[in-house]
């Protein structure tokens, strides 16, 4: 008799939305000349993405762009960094479902052919926390990324996930089109937790964003542990 239970954390690969940005856009950018204070023009442009709420802020720092999860900035930075460079970071962290068709700018916003699993996302965020060490050292140095992701929790889309005991924490929300997937990936110095919320057969979930149910679940779990 075989146990056919689906372990979604290990076996389900889904679109990660903006929770992928720190891993394939901003950490590679910080290692290739950008800093949290680098300025990018947040504007709507032909062939590019929209921001949530269709709001644009003009010249903004990378720090602000990550805190507010601005899609147009991630897109422009990823174009500069290149998908080849960004995806190399995921491959170094043993993401299993990177395919040829993922080498496009759309992966900056989580538009993968297959996607990522909660286990892969937790491992990758743990790598950021651990100064870039993933089992064996890879080319990620992550103090800068962690510093920016603490701002997401203080002033950005992850405000609702701040811990009750004020322990420093860093994290990032992710939401896919039509509210089919919500993510919150984050860490303290002790624990790294990745939360995905959605349906096995993708369908819209009312009021699902990375900062709604996933952030609440992450906070409740992390407060407890």
TORTORGU-679935 format. One record per residue (C-alpha): residue number from 0; x, y, z. Coordinates in nm, 2 decimals. Example, Ala and Ser with C-alpha at 12.3 -4.5 7.8 and 13.67 -1.06 7.14 Angstrom:
2
<site 0 <1.23 -0.45 0.78>>
<site 1 <1.37 -0.11 0.71>>
END
This chain:
225
<site 0 <0.00 0.00 0.00>>
<site 1 <0.15 0.33 -0.11>>
<site 2 <0.08 0.66 0.07>>
<site 3 <-0.03 0.91 -0.20>>
<site 4 <-0.04 1.22 0.02>>
<site 5 <0.07 1.53 -0.16>>
<site 6 <0.33 1.72 0.04>>
<site 7 <0.28 2.07 -0.11>>
<site 8 <0.59 2.22 0.05>>
<site 9 <0.82 1.97 -0.14>>
<site 10 <0.61 1.87 -0.44>>
<site 11 <0.40 2.17 -0.55>>
<site 12 <0.56 2.43 -0.77>>
<site 13 <0.38 2.75 -0.81>>
<site 14 <0.44 3.11 -0.94>>
<site 15 <0.62 3.30 -0.67>>
<site 16 <0.51 3.65 -0.76>>
<site 17 <0.72 3.93 -0.61>>
<site 18 <0.87 3.70 -0.34>>
<site 19 <1.12 3.60 -0.61>>
<site 20 <1.25 3.96 -0.66>>
<site 21 <1.51 3.96 -0.38>>
<site 22 <1.66 3.63 -0.51>>
<site 23 <1.69 3.69 -0.88>>
<site 24 <1.67 4.07 -0.92>>
<site 25 <1.81 4.26 -0.62>>
<site 26 <2.07 4.03 -0.46>>
<site 27 <2.24 4.00 -0.81>>
<site 28 <2.20 4.37 -0.86>>
<site 29 <2.38 4.44 -0.52>>
<site 30 <2.66 4.22 -0.63>>
<site 31 <2.69 4.40 -0.97>>
<site 32 <2.72 4.77 -0.87>>
<site 33 <2.38 4.86 -0.73>>
<site 34 <2.32 4.97 -0.37>>
<site 35 <2.00 5.02 -0.17>>
<site 36 <2.04 5.39 -0.24>>
<site 37 <2.07 5.35 -0.62>>
<site 38 <1.79 5.55 -0.79>>
<site 39 <1.56 5.41 -1.07>>
<site 40 <1.28 5.59 -1.25>>
<site 41 <0.95 5.42 -1.15>>
<site 42 <0.72 5.48 -1.46>>
<site 43 <0.49 5.30 -1.69>>
<site 44 <0.66 5.21 -2.02>>
<site 45 <0.58 5.02 -2.34>>
<site 46 <0.60 4.65 -2.30>>
<site 47 <0.66 4.68 -1.93>>
<site 48 <0.45 4.57 -1.63>>
<site 49 <0.21 4.77 -1.42>>
<site 50 <0.25 4.84 -1.05>>
<site 51 <-0.02 4.73 -0.81>>
<site 52 <-0.29 5.00 -0.80>>
<site 53 <-0.13 5.15 -1.12>>
<site 54 <0.07 5.41 -0.91>>
<site 55 <0.41 5.54 -1.02>>
<site 56 <0.65 5.75 -0.81>>
<site 57 <0.92 5.87 -1.05>>
<site 58 <1.28 5.85 -0.92>>
<site 59 <1.29 5.61 -0.62>>
<site 60 <1.57 5.42 -0.44>>
<site 61 <1.60 5.05 -0.47>>
<site 62 <1.52 5.03 -0.09>>
<site 63 <1.18 5.20 -0.15>>
<site 64 <1.11 4.99 -0.46>>
<site 65 <1.16 4.67 -0.26>>
<site 66 <0.95 4.80 0.04>>
<site 67 <0.66 4.89 -0.19>>
<site 68 <0.72 4.60 -0.44>>
<site 69 <0.73 4.82 -0.75>>
<site 70 <0.72 4.60 -1.06>>
<site 71 <0.85 4.85 -1.31>>
<site 72 <1.17 4.90 -1.11>>
<site 73 <1.23 4.53 -1.07>>
<site 74 <1.18 4.49 -1.45>>
<site 75 <1.43 4.76 -1.54>>
<site 76 <1.69 4.64 -1.29>>
<site 77 <1.65 4.28 -1.41>>
<site 78 <1.69 4.39 -1.77>>
<site 79 <2.02 4.54 -1.67>>
<site 80 <2.13 4.25 -1.45>>
<site 81 <2.00 4.00 -1.72>>
<site 82 <1.79 3.69 -1.67>>
<site 83 <2.11 3.48 -1.73>>
<site 84 <2.27 3.63 -1.42>>
<site 85 <1.96 3.63 -1.21>>
<site 86 <1.87 3.27 -1.28>>
<site 87 <2.22 3.15 -1.21>>
<site 88 <2.16 3.25 -0.85>>
<site 89 <1.85 3.02 -0.83>>
<site 90 <2.05 2.74 -0.99>>
<site 91 <2.32 2.78 -0.73>>
<site 92 <2.06 2.74 -0.47>>
<site 93 <1.93 2.41 -0.62>>
<site 94 <1.60 2.54 -0.76>>
<site 95 <1.49 2.23 -0.97>>
<site 96 <1.25 2.36 -1.23>>
<site 97 <1.43 2.64 -1.42>>
<site 98 <1.38 2.57 -1.79>>
<site 99 <1.49 2.74 -2.11>>
<site 100 <1.17 2.94 -2.14>>
<site 101 <1.23 3.11 -1.80>>
<site 102 <1.52 3.32 -1.95>>
<site 103 <1.29 3.62 -2.00>>
<site 104 <1.24 3.94 -1.81>>
<site 105 <0.90 3.81 -1.69>>
<site 106 <1.07 3.60 -1.43>>
<site 107 <1.17 3.92 -1.25>>
<site 108 <0.80 3.93 -1.13>>
<site 109 <0.77 3.55 -1.08>>
<site 110 <0.65 3.46 -1.42>>
<site 111 <0.80 3.11 -1.44>>
<site 112 <0.70 2.82 -1.67>>
<site 113 <0.66 2.58 -1.37>>
<site 114 <0.74 2.79 -1.06>>
<site 115 <0.90 2.73 -0.72>>
<site 116 <0.82 2.52 -0.42>>
<site 117 <0.78 2.65 -0.06>>
<site 118 <1.08 2.44 0.03>>
<site 119 <1.30 2.60 -0.24>>
<site 120 <1.18 2.95 -0.13>>
<site 121 <1.25 2.88 0.24>>
<site 122 <1.60 2.75 0.15>>
<site 123 <1.68 3.05 -0.06>>
<site 124 <1.57 3.30 0.20>>
<site 125 <1.77 3.10 0.46>>
<site 126 <2.07 3.16 0.23>>
<site 127 <2.01 3.54 0.25>>
<site 128 <2.00 3.52 0.63>>
<site 129 <2.31 3.30 0.64>>
<site 130 <2.53 3.56 0.47>>
<site 131 <2.51 3.37 0.14>>
<site 132 <2.59 3.02 0.26>>
<site 133 <2.38 2.75 0.10>>
<site 134 <2.52 2.42 0.22>>
<site 135 <2.84 2.51 0.04>>
<site 136 <2.93 2.87 -0.02>>
<site 137 <2.78 3.04 -0.33>>
<site 138 <2.83 3.38 -0.47>>
<site 139 <2.56 3.55 -0.27>>
<site 140 <2.66 3.81 -0.01>>
<site 141 <2.34 3.91 0.15>>
<site 142 <2.38 4.17 0.43>>
<site 143 <2.26 4.44 0.20>>
<site 144 <1.95 4.24 0.09>>
<site 145 <1.87 4.16 0.45>>
<site 146 <1.89 4.53 0.54>>
<site 147 <1.65 4.62 0.27>>
<site 148 <1.41 4.33 0.36>>
<site 149 <1.39 4.46 0.72>>
<site 150 <1.25 4.78 0.57>>
<site 151 <0.97 4.58 0.40>>
<site 152 <0.86 4.47 0.75>>
<site 153 <0.90 4.82 0.90>>
<site 154 <0.76 5.05 0.63>>
<site 155 <0.65 4.83 0.33>>
<site 156 <0.41 4.56 0.22>>
<site 157 <0.51 4.33 0.51>>
<site 158 <0.41 4.57 0.80>>
<site 159 <0.14 4.33 0.92>>
<site 160 <0.39 4.05 0.97>>
<site 161 <0.60 4.23 1.23>>
<site 162 <0.66 4.01 1.53>>
<site 163 <0.50 4.08 1.87>>
<site 164 <0.83 4.07 2.06>>
<site 165 <0.99 4.32 1.82>>
<site 166 <1.26 4.06 1.72>>
<site 167 <1.43 4.19 1.40>>
<site 168 <1.29 4.02 1.09>>
<site 169 <1.32 4.04 0.72>>
<site 170 <1.07 3.93 0.45>>
<site 171 <0.89 3.98 0.12>>
<site 172 <0.54 3.94 0.00>>
<site 173 <0.44 3.78 -0.33>>
<site 174 <0.10 3.79 -0.51>>
<site 175 <0.03 3.64 -0.86>>
<site 176 <-0.22 3.76 -1.12>>
<site 177 <-0.59 3.72 -1.03>>
<site 178 <-0.50 3.64 -0.67>>
<site 179 <-0.43 3.27 -0.74>>
<site 180 <-0.11 3.25 -0.52>>
<site 181 <-0.01 3.45 -0.22>>
<site 182 <0.34 3.42 -0.06>>
<site 183 <0.52 3.55 0.24>>
<site 184 <0.89 3.45 0.28>>
<site 185 <1.09 3.58 0.57>>
<site 186 <1.34 3.52 0.85>>
<site 187 <1.47 3.61 1.19>>
<site 188 <1.83 3.52 1.29>>
<site 189 <1.68 3.19 1.42>>
<site 190 <1.42 3.07 1.18>>
<site 191 <1.33 3.10 0.81>>
<site 192 <0.97 3.04 0.70>>
<site 193 <0.80 3.04 0.36>>
<site 194 <0.42 3.05 0.34>>
<site 195 <0.22 2.98 0.03>>
<site 196 <-0.16 3.01 0.01>>
<site 197 <-0.37 2.90 -0.28>>
<site 198 <-0.58 2.62 -0.43>>
<site 199 <-0.43 2.30 -0.58>>
<site 200 <-0.61 2.38 -0.90>>
<site 201 <-0.52 2.75 -0.94>>
<site 202 <-0.82 2.97 -0.89>>
<site 203 <-0.88 3.33 -0.76>>
<site 204 <-0.91 3.35 -0.38>>
<site 205 <-1.10 3.65 -0.25>>
<site 206 <-0.87 3.92 -0.09>>
<site 207 <-0.56 3.70 -0.13>>
<site 208 <-0.23 3.90 -0.14>>
<site 209 <0.11 3.83 0.00>>
<site 210 <0.03 4.08 0.28>>
<site 211 <-0.31 3.92 0.37>>
<site 212 <-0.33 3.55 0.47>>
<site 213 <0.03 3.45 0.40>>
<site 214 <0.17 3.74 0.61>>
<site 215 <-0.08 3.66 0.89>>
<site 216 <0.01 3.29 0.89>>
<site 217 <0.38 3.37 0.89>>
<site 218 <0.34 3.62 1.18>>
<site 219 <0.13 3.38 1.39>>
<site 220 <0.37 3.09 1.33>>
<site 221 <0.69 3.29 1.39>>
<site 222 <0.54 3.46 1.70>>
<site 223 <0.47 3.11 1.84>>
<site 224 <0.81 2.95 1.77>>
END
